[in-house]
């Protein structure tokens, strides 16, 4: 069965590979604090069907306890080491099989090997709490090697730590007009693409949530990152097929055989 990638908005994707469904950073909310979903409907119930769920870091738009609570009993959940201590709500999700992981850890699920890899990002549960957990990316290896970057900036050892991959799911924006260090915007994501050299890429983490009251403030910052990434990637990594998906759309990328 071909590998299939579905983007549900923000950093939430389904990777279907080797008859296993992998869900990333599930966020099934119309509103989160000062953020409102401005594009794309809340993902349908089928988006919640997963064999394993990957959480990249503890920020509430990536580790969203109410969304995790809607997952089916027995779903396996991989979270950064220390997450249950930093986020007490996780400890109440007794219907899930929670495993704490750190860079280098591997988890075998069916025909997949899921490897946690480093990310350069603040992994704390902000704005409260001193407890630190590593921010992670994940490489899902089955028929394809798919890299879910979570939230990260560029770092020198990215290509070495991630290893060769077929598909890269890269954040290209965020939920506000300004991105500091520890993030990929469209330009830095294109540079990451050139370093990783996958066969295919899908831009994520943009064009979904936007701060309340900022609709008239630099609105192009909300819509533009995906198309800007496509444009920049064509210059620095022209051999990579970039798939610009709408919310709920899927692609079956070409993978090495």
Secondary structure, DSSP 8 states (H G I E B T S, - for coil): ---EEEEEETTEEEEEETTEEEEES----SEETTEEE-SS----GGGG--SEEE---SSTTTS-HHHHHTS-TT-EEEEETTHHHH-GGGGG-TTSEEEEE-TT-EEEETTEEEEEEE--S--S-SSS-------EEEEEESSSEEEE--S----TTHHHHH-S-SEEEEE---SSS---TT---HHHHHHHHHHH--SEEEEES-SSEEETT-TTSSTHHHHSHHHHHHHHHHHH-TTSEEE---TT-EE------
